[in-house]
Amino acid sequence: MPHTGNSFRLGITGAPGVGKSTFIEAFGKYLTDQGKKIAVLTIDPSSQLTKGSILGDKTRMEALSKNPMAFIRPTASGNILGGVSNKTREVILLCEASGYDVIMIETVGVGQSEVAVKNMVDFFLLLMLAGAGDELQGIKKGIMEMTDAIVITKADGDNIIHAAKAQAEYQYALHLYPESTSGWLPKVVTASAYTGKGIDDVWKMIADYQNRTTTSGFLKQNRSAQHVAWLHACFDQLLKSDLQRLKNFQSTLKKMEHDVADQKLSAYAAAQNLLDAYYAAIKNQ
């Protein structure tokens, strides 16, 4: 723990096909060229049927995976919602203790549950694709109101005009949301991983955010709040694990599941019965 906290934590999310891996490789190369050591923690979705995961992110970041200044670690999401894995926070701390300057967390994808990463990073970056109907998302609540910046990807060739239009629409939409507690006004920029144009602007924007929030004290305050939230998450997980080891609890759980399935009990009443069973088991230990 004494060796952690010296990196900048960057969360990156976006819909499938938006070019997350391509953007991260171009962005990572830019940072390593600036002399920064980077760690990329990618989260791959796990199959709900086989529980397996491809873990093929290194093949999509071939050049960056060979860079001695970069470390890429794919992890299966398992049964964890929120776009991250069960041990993402621990891996962040390990990377910080190892001396990495920037740690990027690439989530599974974008959706209403892709919010856990927000509670473990300093800056939340949303990648969007112009000309694919995504502009309508700018007027919806959800992940948009949590983002610190939006990058319109693939802003090259014939798509430059569409990207500029999407940039203006998203920037207008962001002004409709309440002001962030950090005092930072979310920005929208365009970038092309293919040509490299705009990649430096993304980092300048992030560095500006880091300087402002460090000076104001928000960065330290936000991390402290995230650590407390982590405590509660760990306690919830340990409490649930403790339930599984208690004698006769599994049989009570199966009975409650059966009663709820047959509509003999409401879910709330069954949950209360499980809580009573837990108290009784603890008392008899």
Backbone as CSV, one residue per row, in Angstrom:
resi,resn,N_x,N_y,N_z,CA_x,CA_y,CA_z,C_x,C_y,C_z
1,MET,0.798,-1.219,0.000,0.000,0.000,0.000,0.836,1.278,0.000
2,PRO,1.967,1.330,0.759,2.760,2.571,0.754,3.338,2.928,-0.610
3,HIS,3.424,1.944,-1.507,4.017,2.175,-2.827,2.971,2.440,-3.901
4,THR,1.725,2.619,-3.504,0.655,2.837,-4.475,0.208,4.295,-4.473
5,GLY,-0.648,4.619,-5.447,-1.248,5.954,-5.488,-0.511,6.966,-6.331
6,ASN,0.568,6.555,-6.985,1.372,7.512,-7.754,1.089,7.501,-9.245
7,SER,0.144,6.691,-9.678,-0.184,6.631,-11.107,-1.454,7.416,-11.369
8,PHE,-1.781,7.547,-12.649,-3.072,8.123,-13.029,-3.924,7.000,-13.576
9,ARG,-5.139,6.861,-13.047,-6.018,5.752,-13.394,-7.063,6.225,-14.396
10,LEU,-7.076,5.577,-15.539,-7.946,5.983,-16.639,-8.876,4.847,-17.041
11,GLY,-10.176,5.085,-16.953,-11.162,4.102,-17.383,-11.623,4.406,-18.797
12,ILE,-11.704,3.373,-19.632,-12.109,3.552,-21.027,-13.224,2.567,-21.353
13,THR,-14.328,3.094,-21.866,-15.446,2.243,-22.244,-16.027,2.719,-23.561
14,GLY,-16.894,1.902,-24.129,-17.501,2.238,-25.412,-18.213,1.024,-25.969
15,ALA,-19.113,1.263,-26.877,-19.881,0.166,-27.477,-18.976,-0.735,-28.313
16,PRO,-19.324,-2.011,-28.449,-18.554,-2.909,-29.311,-18.443,-2.350,-30.728
17,GLY,-17.241,-2.391,-31.299,-17.024,-1.892,-32.650,-16.588,-0.449,-32.719
18,VAL,-16.526,0.207,-31.547,-16.135,1.607,-31.539,-14.622,1.766,-31.703
19,GLY,-13.886,0.686,-31.507,-12.436,0.738,-31.694,-11.656,0.964,-30.415
20,LYS,-12.103,0.362,-29.317,-11.419,0.560,-28.033,-9.978,0.074,-28.075
21,SER,-9.780,-1.161,-28.533,-8.430,-1.730,-28.551,-7.508,-0.949,-29.489
22,THR,-8.029,-0.554,-30.652,-7.230,0.212,-31.616,-6.846,1.573,-31.040
23,PHE,-7.808,2.210,-30.381,-7.537,3.509,-29.757,-6.503,3.365,-28.640
24,ILE,-6.666,2.352,-27.796,-5.747,2.166,-26.673,-4.333,1.900,-27.165
25,GLU,-4.195,1.142,-28.250,-2.861,0.878,-28.769,-2.208,2.168,-29.260
26,ALA,-2.948,2.991,-30.010,-2.404,4.261,-30.510,-2.122,5.217,-29.359
27,PHE,-3.032,5.271,-28.398,-2.878,6.152,-27.250,-1.718,5.686,-26.371
28,GLY,-1.615,4.364,-26.192,-0.527,3.804,-25.394,0.834,4.062,-26.017
29,LYS,0.917,3.957,-27.335,2.176,4.230,-28.024,2.574,5.693,-27.850
30,TYR,1.585,6.588,-27.911,1.865,8.014,-27.706,2.436,8.250,-26.309
31,LEU,1.848,7.605,-25.310,2.312,7.805,-23.933,3.708,7.226,-23.714
32,THR,3.965,6.043,-24.263,5.293,5.455,-24.095,6.352,6.279,-24.820
33,ASP,5.982,6.900,-25.931,6.909,7.795,-26.630,7.234,9.027,-25.780
34,GLN,6.317,9.351,-24.841,6.546,10.468,-23.925,7.335,10.026,-22.695
35,GLY,7.746,8.762,-22.691,8.552,8.254,-21.583,7.750,7.705,-20.418
36,LYS,6.464,7.444,-20.614,5.618,6.957,-19.530,5.440,5.445,-19.612
37,LYS,5.518,4.801,-18.458,5.223,3.369,-18.376,3.720,3.202,-18.206
38,ILE,3.129,2.352,-19.013,1.682,2.191,-18.959,1.300,0.735,-18.722
39,ALA,0.183,0.554,-18.039,-0.403,-0.770,-17.845,-1.821,-0.729,-18.397
40,VAL,-2.167,-1.733,-19.166,-3.497,-1.823,-19.761,-4.187,-3.067,-19.212
41,LEU,-5.244,-2.849,-18.458,-6.011,-3.955,-17.882,-7.301,-4.090,-18.669
42,THR,-7.390,-5.119,-19.465,-8.559,-5.306,-20.319,-9.471,-6.368,-19.709
43,ILE,-10.768,-6.128,-19.803,-11.752,-7.057,-19.263,-12.502,-7.704,-20.418
44,ASP,-12.393,-9.021,-20.504,-13.090,-9.767,-21.558,-14.381,-10.369,-21.004
45,PRO,-15.456,-10.326,-21.784,-16.715,-10.922,-21.308,-16.606,-12.431,-21.193
46,SER,-17.222,-12.979,-20.172,-17.265,-14.427,-19.978,-18.598,-14.976,-20.473
47,SER,-18.543,-16.130,-21.075,-19.763,-16.773,-21.562,-20.643,-17.184,-20.392
48,GLN,-21.931,-16.892,-20.487,-22.862,-17.303,-19.445,-23.149,-18.804,-19.511
49,LEU,-22.805,-19.423,-20.650,-23.056,-20.852,-20.805,-21.848,-21.684,-20.398
50,THR,-20.688,-21.368,-20.997,-19.488,-22.170,-20.732,-18.590,-21.573,-19.663
51,LYS,-18.833,-20.293,-19.308,-18.025,-19.545,-18.337,-16.622,-19.247,-18.858
52,GLY,-16.376,-19.531,-20.142,-15.061,-19.280,-20.721,-14.934,-17.868,-21.265
53,SER,-13.693,-17.470,-21.570,-13.412,-16.151,-22.117,-12.234,-16.253,-23.077
54,ILE,-12.256,-15.464,-24.148,-11.229,-15.567,-25.184,-9.888,-15.005,-24.721
55,LEU,-9.898,-13.859,-24.015,-8.685,-13.206,-23.526,-7.699,-12.937,-24.665
56,GLY,-8.201,-12.366,-25.753,-7.358,-12.158,-26.926,-6.944,-10.725,-27.174
57,ASP,-6.955,-9.892,-26.125,-6.674,-8.470,-26.335,-5.254,-8.202,-26.802
58,LYS,-4.303,-9.051,-26.400,-2.918,-8.831,-26.830,-2.777,-8.977,-28.344
59,THR,-3.601,-9.825,-28.952,-3.520,-10.006,-30.396,-4.068,-8.780,-31.122
60,ARG,-4.937,-8.005,-30.450,-5.484,-6.792,-31.056,-4.619,-5.572,-30.748
61,MET,-3.628,-5.732,-29.868,-2.676,-4.662,-29.566,-1.265,-5.207,-29.758
62,GLU,-1.032,-5.729,-30.943,0.203,-6.462,-31.214,1.445,-5.615,-30.993
63,ALA,1.439,-4.384,-31.510,2.620,-3.527,-31.373,2.833,-3.114,-29.921
64,LEU,1.755,-2.759,-29.243,1.876,-2.307,-27.857,2.296,-3.442,-26.928
65,SER,1.858,-4.655,-27.226,2.206,-5.797,-26.372,3.702,-6.121,-26.434
66,LYS,4.364,-5.669,-27.489,5.809,-5.891,-27.615,6.623,-4.741,-27.043
67,ASN,5.941,-3.674,-26.637,6.617,-2.481,-26.126,7.083,-2.730,-24.690
68,PRO,8.386,-2.586,-24.406,8.885,-2.840,-23.041,8.373,-1.849,-22.006
69,MET,7.786,-0.740,-22.458,7.253,0.273,-21.545,5.775,0.027,-21.238
70,ALA,5.234,-1.055,-21.807,3.800,-1.324,-21.638,3.571,-2.728,-21.095
71,PHE,2.527,-2.866,-20.305,2.106,-4.151,-19.758,0.621,-4.313,-20.039
72,ILE,0.243,-5.430,-20.666,-1.157,-5.681,-20.998,-1.602,-6.952,-20.303
73,ARG,-2.710,-6.849,-19.572,-3.206,-8.011,-18.838,-4.704,-8.188,-19.060
74,PRO,-5.097,-9.156,-19.895,-6.530,-9.430,-20.067,-7.062,-10.280,-18.916
75,THR,-8.295,-10.011,-18.502,-8.919,-10.743,-17.413,-10.370,-11.033,-17.766
76,ALA,-10.839,-12.196,-17.393,-12.231,-12.555,-17.636,-13.130,-11.837,-16.636
77,SER,-14.292,-11.399,-17.100,-15.210,-10.683,-16.220,-15.891,-11.610,-15.226
78,GLY,-15.981,-12.895,-15.568,-16.662,-13.845,-14.684,-18.129,-13.495,-14.556
79,ASN,-18.628,-13.528,-13.320,-20.043,-13.191,-13.098,-20.196,-11.810,-12.481
80,ILE,-19.168,-10.962,-12.674,-19.181,-9.625,-12.095,-19.750,-8.635,-13.100
81,LEU,-20.752,-7.850,-12.672,-21.302,-6.797,-13.506,-20.478,-5.525,-13.342
82,GLY,-20.745,-4.555,-14.193,-20.066,-3.271,-14.069,-18.896,-3.103,-15.010
83,GLY,-18.643,-4.094,-15.880,-17.596,-3.932,-16.880,-16.195,-4.220,-16.390
84,VAL,-16.061,-4.715,-15.151,-14.748,-5.005,-14.597,-14.740,-6.424,-14.050
85,SER,-13.574,-6.883,-13.581,-13.489,-8.208,-12.984,-13.443,-8.084,-11.468
86,ASN,-13.432,-9.216,-10.803,-13.513,-9.246,-9.348,-12.270,-8.663,-8.673
87,LYS,-11.111,-8.741,-9.327,-9.859,-8.315,-8.704,-9.207,-7.135,-9.430
88,THR,-9.989,-6.373,-10.169,-9.424,-5.256,-10.913,-8.751,-4.248,-9.992
89,ARG,-9.367,-3.941,-8.862,-8.773,-2.966,-7.943,-7.418,-3.431,-7.426
90,GLU,-7.318,-4.726,-7.091,-6.044,-5.254,-6.597,-4.957,-5.170,-7.660
91,VAL,-5.332,-5.447,-8.908,-4.354,-5.394,-9.995,-3.870,-3.951,-10.210
92,ILE,-4.792,-2.987,-10.051,-4.407,-1.572,-10.158,-3.326,-1.247,-9.141
93,LEU,-3.516,-1.678,-7.900,-2.542,-1.402,-6.848,-1.201,-2.082,-7.133
94,LEU,-1.241,-3.300,-7.646,-0.005,-4.009,-7.983,0.771,-3.284,-9.076
95,CYS,0.038,-2.782,-10.069,0.684,-2.047,-11.163,1.285,-0.736,-10.651
96,GLU,0.589,-0.078,-9.745,1.117,1.167,-9.172,2.381,0.898,-8.376
97,ALA,2.359,-0.167,-7.583,3.537,-0.524,-6.791,4.710,-0.921,-7.680
98,SER,4.406,-1.351,-8.915,5.452,-1.742,-9.863,6.005,-0.554,-10.643
99,GLY,5.451,0.635,-10.407,6.020,1.839,-11.001,5.400,2.300,-12.301
100,TYR,4.200,1.836,-12.631,3.556,2.290,-13.868,2.938,3.671,-13.663
101,ASP,3.108,4.528,-14.664,2.665,5.923,-14.560,1.194,6.102,-14.894
102,VAL,0.713,5.373,-15.892,-0.678,5.470,-16.323,-1.256,4.061,-16.386
103,ILE,-2.411,3.875,-15.765,-3.071,2.577,-15.783,-4.422,2.742,-16.468
104,MET,-4.608,2.010,-17.537,-5.861,2.075,-18.294,-6.676,0.813,-18.064
105,ILE,-7.954,0.990,-17.789,-8.861,-0.132,-17.612,-9.874,-0.099,-18.740
106,GLU,-9.805,-1.091,-19.608,-10.758,-1.189,-20.720,-11.888,-2.113,-20.297
107,THR,-13.111,-1.604,-20.267,-14.238,-2.402,-19.810,-14.745,-3.323,-20.910
108,VAL,-15.678,-4.190,-20.508,-16.274,-5.151,-21.449,-16.939,-4.438,-22.615
109,GLY,-17.680,-3.396,-22.321,-18.421,-2.669,-23.344,-19.260,-1.615,-22.662
110,VAL,-20.183,-1.023,-23.367,-20.979,0.047,-22.777,-22.400,-0.418,-22.534
111,GLY,-22.960,-0.011,-21.418,-24.324,-0.386,-21.058,-24.675,0.223,-19.716
112,GLN,-25.869,-0.005,-19.250,-26.298,0.598,-17.994,-25.555,0.029,-16.792
113,SER,-24.965,-1.166,-16.914,-24.238,-1.743,-15.787,-22.752,-1.437,-15.836
114,GLU,-22.307,-0.744,-16.899,-20.893,-0.462,-17.066,-20.478,0.775,-16.254
115,VAL,-20.716,0.736,-14.959,-20.459,1.910,-14.139,-19.474,1.639,-13.013
116,ALA,-19.180,0.375,-12.724,-18.273,0.056,-11.623,-16.892,0.656,-11.841
117,VAL,-16.462,0.728,-13.098,-15.142,1.270,-13.396,-15.039,2.736,-12.976
118,LYS,-16.150,3.449,-12.989,-16.158,4.855,-12.577,-15.690,5.011,-11.142
119,ASN,-15.970,3.992,-10.318,-15.634,4.057,-8.906,-14.227,3.577,-8.583
120,MET,-13.407,3.371,-9.613,-12.033,2.950,-9.347,-11.000,3.680,-10.212
121,VAL,-11.446,4.704,-10.942,-10.515,5.449,-11.792,-10.594,6.944,-11.491
122,ASP,-9.593,7.667,-11.987,-9.566,9.122,-11.812,-10.293,9.837,-12.939
123,PHE,-10.275,9.232,-14.122,-10.852,9.861,-15.305,-11.599,8.806,-16.092
124,PHE,-12.820,9.119,-16.481,-13.686,8.158,-17.175,-13.890,8.622,-18.609
125,LEU,-13.363,7.852,-19.559,-13.383,8.223,-20.969,-14.347,7.336,-21.737
126,LEU,-15.263,7.968,-22.443,-16.255,7.242,-23.240,-15.941,7.413,-24.724
127,LEU,-15.782,6.299,-25.431,-15.525,6.328,-26.869,-16.833,6.148,-27.619
128,MET,-17.060,7.009,-28.605,-18.281,6.942,-29.402,-17.924,6.972,-30.885
129,LEU,-18.814,6.411,-31.675,-18.599,6.340,-33.119,-19.626,7.205,-33.826
130,ALA,-19.159,8.096,-34.677,-20.068,8.988,-35.405,-20.731,8.243,-36.559
131,GLY,-21.942,8.695,-36.903,-22.619,8.158,-38.075,-23.203,6.779,-37.894
132,ALA,-23.346,6.321,-36.618,-23.901,4.984,-36.391,-25.150,5.025,-35.532
133,GLY,-25.766,6.207,-35.462,-26.983,6.341,-34.669,-26.732,6.601,-33.209
134,ASP,-25.453,6.654,-32.805,-25.127,6.839,-31.396,-25.413,8.246,-30.908
135,GLU,-25.572,9.203,-31.832,-25.785,10.585,-31.417,-27.019,10.734,-30.528
136,LEU,-28.006,9.874,-30.739,-29.229,9.950,-29.944,-28.970,9.646,-28.482
137,GLN,-27.883,8.920,-28.197,-27.573,8.588,-26.818,-27.192,9.826,-26.024
138,GLY,-26.880,10.908,-26.724,-26.449,12.131,-26.064,-27.525,12.769,-25.219
139,ILE,-28.782,12.427,-25.469,-29.857,13.041,-24.695,-30.398,12.081,-23.639
140,LYS,-29.743,10.938,-23.458,-30.188,9.961,-22.473,-29.292,10.005,-21.245
141,LYS,-29.919,9.755,-20.092,-29.127,9.661,-18.881,-28.481,8.284,-18.819
142,GLY,-27.619,8.082,-17.833,-26.936,6.817,-17.708,-25.449,7.055,-17.728
143,ILE,-24.774,6.362,-18.618,-23.319,6.449,-18.661,-22.829,7.825,-19.124
144,MET,-23.656,8.516,-19.905,-23.261,9.832,-20.415,-23.004,10.832,-19.298
145,GLU,-23.808,10.788,-18.244,-23.680,11.779,-17.186,-22.531,11.468,-16.235
146,MET,-21.895,10.321,-16.403,-20.748,9.980,-15.559,-19.421,10.215,-16.246
147,THR,-19.437,10.437,-17.535,-18.201,10.548,-18.284,-17.509,11.881,-18.046
148,ASP,-16.183,11.850,-18.055,-15.394,13.074,-17.927,-15.022,13.628,-19.300
149,ALA,-15.086,12.780,-20.304,-14.815,13.224,-21.676,-15.315,12.171,-22.654
150,ILE,-15.616,12.625,-23.855,-16.027,11.728,-24.936,-15.053,11.900,-26.090
151,VAL,-14.616,10.786,-26.629,-13.758,10.814,-27.812,-14.533,10.202,-28.972
152,ILE,-14.727,10.975,-30.026,-15.345,10.458,-31.248,-14.239,9.783,-32.046
153,THR,-14.309,8.467,-32.155,-13.234,7.706,-32.787,-13.410,7.627,-34.310
154,LYS,-12.374,7.118,-34.951,-12.359,6.896,-36.406,-12.658,8.187,-37.169
155,ALA,-12.130,9.307,-36.665,-12.328,10.610,-37.310,-11.282,10.798,-38.409
156,ASP,-11.451,10.060,-39.470,-10.523,10.158,-40.595,-11.280,9.894,-41.896
157,GLY,-10.665,10.250,-43.014,-11.279,10.024,-44.322,-12.619,10.713,-44.465
158,ASP,-13.578,9.981,-45.023,-14.911,10.536,-45.239,-15.700,10.723,-43.942
159,ASN,-15.176,10.181,-42.864,-15.897,10.244,-41.591,-15.580,11.504,-40.786
160,ILE,-14.667,12.337,-41.280,-14.270,13.545,-40.544,-15.465,14.476,-40.347
161,ILE,-16.261,14.656,-41.393,-17.413,15.554,-41.305,-18.430,15.027,-40.296
162,HIS,-18.694,13.704,-40.338,-19.630,13.095,-39.393,-19.123,13.221,-37.955
163,ALA,-17.809,13.066,-37.793,-17.214,13.162,-36.457,-17.361,14.565,-35.893
164,ALA,-17.144,15.569,-36.734,-17.281,16.966,-36.288,-18.723,17.271,-35.891
165,LYS,-19.665,16.732,-36.651,-21.084,16.944,-36.336,-21.445,16.276,-35.014
166,ALA,-20.958,15.047,-34.841,-21.235,14.323,-33.602,-20.593,15.032,-32.412
167,GLN,-19.415,15.576,-32.610,-18.734,16.309,-31.545,-19.584,17.478,-31.047
168,ALA,-20.141,18.237,-31.978,-20.970,19.391,-31.608,-22.236,18.938,-30.879
169,GLU,-22.852,17.844,-31.347,-24.087,17.369,-30.728,-23.850,16.852,-29.316
170,TYR,-22.768,16.100,-29.135,-22.468,15.575,-27.813,-22.089,16.690,-26.846
171,GLN,-21.324,17.662,-27.336,-20.921,18.763,-26.475,-22.145,19.537,-25.982
172,TYR,-23.101,19.725,-26.870,-24.343,20.399,-26.471,-25.095,19.558,-25.443
173,ALA,-25.164,18.242,-25.676,-25.897,17.353,-24.766,-25.267,17.343,-23.377
174,LEU,-23.954,17.386,-23.301,-23.268,17.350,-22.006,-23.573,18.580,-21.164
175,HIS,-23.861,19.702,-21.821,-24.181,20.927,-21.092,-25.538,20.839,-20.398
176,LEU,-26.344,19.842,-20.773,-27.660,19.684,-20.169,-27.592,18.976,-18.816
177,TYR,-26.459,18.338,-18.527,-26.323,17.601,-17.285,-25.833,18.505,-16.162
178,PRO,-26.119,18.126,-14.902,-25.657,18.924,-13.764,-24.126,18.993,-13.718
179,GLU,-23.602,20.027,-13.101,-22.155,20.201,-13.013,-21.551,19.097,-12.150
180,SER,-20.404,18.607,-12.569,-19.722,17.548,-11.841,-19.205,18.063,-10.503
181,THR,-19.110,17.154,-9.530,-18.586,17.537,-8.216,-17.111,17.946,-8.290
182,SER,-16.437,17.519,-9.351,-15.035,17.892,-9.520,-14.870,19.308,-10.048
183,GLY,-15.969,19.897,-10.557,-15.884,21.222,-11.152,-15.408,21.182,-12.594
184,TRP,-15.168,19.991,-13.092,-14.682,19.807,-14.468,-15.854,19.772,-15.441
185,LEU,-15.738,20.492,-16.522,-16.755,20.463,-17.568,-16.352,19.426,-18.603
186,PRO,-17.122,18.352,-18.759,-16.774,17.296,-19.719,-16.588,17.859,-21.125
187,LYS,-15.580,17.331,-21.811,-15.261,17.810,-23.155,-15.457,16.694,-24.172
188,VAL,-15.610,17.089,-25.414,-15.748,16.140,-26.515,-14.674,16.444,-27.547
189,VAL,-13.882,15.459,-27.893,-12.825,15.638,-28.889,-12.938,14.530,-29.931
190,THR,-12.306,14.740,-31.058,-12.264,13.715,-32.107,-10.844,13.192,-32.232
191,ALA,-10.722,11.937,-32.644,-9.392,11.338,-32.783,-9.434,10.197,-33.787
192,SER,-8.309,9.942,-34.367,-8.162,8.832,-35.297,-6.950,8.001,-34.892
193,ALA,-7.192,6.760,-34.530,-6.086,5.869,-34.194,-5.302,5.489,-35.441
194,TYR,-5.954,5.574,-36.589,-5.312,5.211,-37.862,-4.285,6.256,-38.289
195,THR,-4.657,7.542,-38.221,-3.737,8.610,-38.623,-2.968,9.192,-37.444
196,GLY,-3.466,8.962,-36.244,-2.828,9.524,-35.056,-3.287,10.933,-34.723
197,LYS,-4.110,11.509,-35.576,-4.572,12.872,-35.350,-5.526,12.918,-34.159
198,GLY,-5.291,13.849,-33.267,-6.156,14.041,-32.110,-5.742,13.251,-30.889
199,ILE,-4.826,12.289,-31.037,-4.386,11.484,-29.905,-3.689,12.356,-28.858
200,ASP,-2.857,13.292,-29.321,-2.165,14.188,-28.390,-3.152,15.101,-27.671
201,ASP,-4.233,15.486,-28.355,-5.246,16.339,-27.727,-5.951,15.615,-26.582
202,VAL,-6.139,14.312,-26.749,-6.780,13.530,-25.698,-5.919,13.549,-24.437
203,TRP,-4.622,13.353,-24.607,-3.740,13.335,-23.435,-3.615,14.722,-22.797
204,LYS,-3.557,15.763,-23.624,-3.490,17.123,-23.076,-4.727,17.424,-22.245
205,MET,-5.870,16.967,-22.705,-7.119,17.169,-21.969,-7.074,16.434,-20.631
206,ILE,-6.602,15.189,-20.653,-6.528,14.396,-19.429,-5.523,14.996,-18.452
207,ALA,-4.376,15.451,-18.979,-3.364,16.079,-18.125,-3.893,17.357,-17.492
208,ASP,-4.700,18.090,-18.247,-5.315,19.313,-17.714,-6.252,18.964,-16.559
209,TYR,-7.031,17.912,-16.738,-7.932,17.453,-15.674,-7.133,17.051,-14.439
210,GLN,-6.059,16.308,-14.645,-5.233,15.848,-13.531,-4.655,17.028,-12.746
211,ASN,-4.155,18.034,-13.468,-3.574,19.207,-12.806,-4.630,19.968,-12.002
212,ARG,-5.798,20.140,-12.598,-6.865,20.901,-11.920,-7.370,20.180,-10.679
213,THR,-7.635,18.893,-10.799,-8.203,18.161,-9.663,-7.159,17.902,-8.576
214,THR,-5.900,17.828,-8.959,-4.841,17.697,-7.951,-4.713,18.986,-7.151
215,THR,-4.741,20.116,-7.851,-4.635,21.419,-7.201,-5.824,21.687,-6.282
216,SER,-7.015,21.326,-6.724,-8.224,21.586,-5.933,-8.393,20.602,-4.775
217,GLY,-7.674,19.485,-4.823,-7.796,18.466,-3.794,-8.857,17.418,-4.090
218,PHE,-9.569,17.588,-5.211,-10.642,16.646,-5.539,-10.101,15.257,-5.829
219,LEU,-8.945,15.162,-6.498,-8.391,13.866,-6.882,-8.150,12.994,-5.646
220,LYS,-7.544,13.573,-4.626,-7.279,12.834,-3.385,-8.574,12.493,-2.676
221,GLN,-9.486,13.445,-2.631,-10.777,13.233,-1.973,-11.577,12.136,-2.671
222,ASN,-11.557,12.124,-3.997,-12.295,11.132,-4.766,-11.727,9.737,-4.558
223,ARG,-10.411,9.627,-4.508,-9.797,8.317,-4.289,-10.131,7.795,-2.894
224,SER,-10.157,8.672,-1.915,-10.512,8.257,-0.559,-11.930,7.697,-0.531
225,ALA,-12.851,8.375,-1.220,-14.238,7.907,-1.290,-14.320,6.561,-2.007
226,GLN,-13.500,6.374,-3.042,-13.482,5.110,-3.773,-12.987,3.972,-2.882
227,HIS,-12.002,4.249,-2.032,-11.473,3.227,-1.133,-12.527,2.797,-0.125
228,VAL,-13.310,3.752,0.372,-14.385,3.432,1.307,-15.460,2.582,0.616
229,ALA,-15.784,2.940,-0.632,-16.758,2.154,-1.401,-16.248,0.738,-1.614
230,TRP,-14.932,0.599,-1.810,-14.319,-0.716,-1.979,-14.471,-1.540,-0.702
231,LEU,-14.309,-0.883,0.440,-14.496,-1.553,1.720,-15.887,-2.167,1.807
232,HIS,-16.895,-1.396,1.474,-18.269,-1.887,1.550,-18.501,-3.045,0.565
233,ALA,-17.903,-2.932,-0.623,-18.049,-3.998,-1.619,-17.390,-5.286,-1.119
234,CYS,-16.211,-5.164,-0.501,-15.513,-6.337,0.028,-16.304,-6.979,1.165
235,PHE,-16.866,-6.128,2.023,-17.648,-6.657,3.142,-18.876,-7.412,2.647
236,ASP,-19.551,-6.854,1.645,-20.719,-7.532,1.071,-20.335,-8.891,0.508
237,GLN,-19.185,-8.941,-0.159,-18.727,-10.190,-0.759,-18.366,-11.220,0.310
238,LEU,-17.673,-10.770,1.362,-17.288,-11.673,2.442,-18.510,-12.177,3.209
239,LEU,-19.477,-11.298,3.387,-20.697,-11.695,4.086,-21.440,-12.767,3.298
240,LYS,-21.503,-12.590,1.991,-22.174,-13.581,1.149,-21.413,-14.910,1.180
241,SER,-20.073,-14.832,1.178,-19.277,-16.060,1.247,-19.485,-16.763,2.577
242,ASP,-19.622,-15.975,3.646,-19.827,-16.546,4.974,-21.141,-17.318,5.043
243,LEU,-22.140,-16.823,4.327,-23.434,-17.505,4.301,-23.300,-18.921,3.751
244,GLN,-22.443,-19.073,2.762,-22.331,-20.359,2.078,-21.721,-21.436,2.973
245,ARG,-20.936,-21.018,3.943,-20.241,-22.022,4.771,-21.059,-22.469,5.992
246,LEU,-22.118,-21.721,6.310,-22.888,-22.029,7.503,-23.640,-23.350,7.369
247,LYS,-23.654,-24.096,8.451,-24.295,-25.407,8.481,-25.807,-25.267,8.257
248,ASN,-26.332,-26.099,7.397,-27.766,-26.159,7.080,-28.289,-24.944,6.306
249,PHE,-27.426,-23.961,6.033,-27.932,-22.780,5.329,-28.304,-23.103,3.886
250,GLN,-27.502,-23.966,3.241,-27.776,-24.309,1.849,-29.139,-24.981,1.696
251,SER,-29.490,-25.831,2.648,-30.790,-26.494,2.567,-31.927,-25.488,2.759
252,THR,-31.707,-24.514,3.654,-32.708,-23.462,3.847,-32.833,-22.609,2.597
253,LEU,-31.701,-22.316,1.976,-31.696,-21.527,0.750,-32.469,-22.250,-0.351
254,LYS,-32.222,-23.541,-0.512,-32.921,-24.319,-1.544,-34.432,-24.321,-1.293
255,LYS,-34.820,-24.440,-0.038,-36.245,-24.444,0.298,-36.880,-23.095,-0.036
256,MET,-36.180,-22.008,0.289,-36.707,-20.679,-0.004,-36.810,-20.454,-1.508
257,GLU,-35.822,-20.940,-2.260,-35.873,-20.826,-3.723,-37.083,-21.575,-4.276
258,HIS,-37.319,-22.750,-3.739,-38.460,-23.566,-4.189,-39.777,-22.871,-3.869
259,ASP,-39.880,-22.302,-2.665,-41.114,-21.628,-2.265,-41.367,-20.373,-3.095
260,VAL,-40.308,-19.654,-3.415,-40.460,-18.453,-4.245,-40.850,-18.839,-5.663
261,ALA,-40.225,-19.898,-6.186,-40.538,-20.355,-7.542,-41.990,-20.806,-7.652
262,ASP,-42.501,-21.427,-6.590,-43.885,-21.898,-6.583,-44.860,-20.834,-6.098
263,GLN,-44.349,-19.640,-5.852,-45.160,-18.501,-5.399,-45.868,-18.779,-4.072
264,LYS,-45.205,-19.570,-3.222,-45.712,-19.787,-1.873,-45.277,-18.655,-0.948
265,LEU,-44.176,-18.005,-1.325,-43.632,-16.883,-0.562,-43.194,-15.783,-1.528
266,SER,-43.294,-14.554,-1.052,-42.726,-13.462,-1.854,-41.212,-13.485,-1.698
267,ALA,-40.518,-12.881,-2.640,-39.058,-12.848,-2.590,-38.584,-12.142,-1.323
268,TYR,-39.275,-11.076,-0.935,-38.866,-10.326,0.254,-39.045,-11.164,1.522
269,ALA,-40.176,-11.866,1.623,-40.427,-12.704,2.800,-39.400,-13.833,2.894
270,ALA,-39.066,-14.425,1.755,-38.073,-15.495,1.735,-36.698,-14.968,2.138
271,ALA,-36.353,-13.775,1.668,-35.080,-13.167,2.037,-35.019,-12.901,3.536
272,GLN,-36.136,-12.481,4.119,-36.200,-12.256,5.567,-36.004,-13.572,6.318
273,ASN,-36.587,-14.659,5.802,-36.393,-15.978,6.406,-34.923,-16.399,6.352
274,LEU,-34.257,-16.099,5.246,-32.838,-16.414,5.128,-32.013,-15.618,6.132
275,LEU,-32.386,-14.374,6.330,-31.681,-13.537,7.295,-31.869,-14.098,8.709
276,ASP,-33.086,-14.526,9.039,-33.347,-15.129,10.351,-32.539,-16.414,10.523
277,ALA,-32.445,-17.200,9.442,-31.661,-18.436,9.493,-30.182,-18.141,9.716
278,TYR,-29.725,-17.053,9.131,-28.331,-16.647,9.308,-28.068,-16.258,10.770
279,TYR,-28.965,-15.473,11.344,-28.811,-15.072,12.748,-28.796,-16.309,13.656
280,ALA,-29.678,-17.254,13.365,-29.771,-18.462,14.182,-28.498,-19.292,14.076
281,ALA,-27.957,-19.395,12.871,-26.725,-20.170,12.659,-25.544,-19.527,13.381
282,ILE,-25.479,-18.198,13.333,-24.391,-17.485,14.017,-24.499,-17.700,15.526
283,LYS,-25.720,-17.635,16.033,-25.942,-17.765,17.475,-25.557,-19.158,17.974
284,ASN,-25.757,-20.185,17.111,-25.499,-21.563,17.535,-24.044,-21.990,17.337
285,GLN,-23.242,-21.105,16.792,-21.839,-21.477,16.533,-21.044,-21.506,17.839
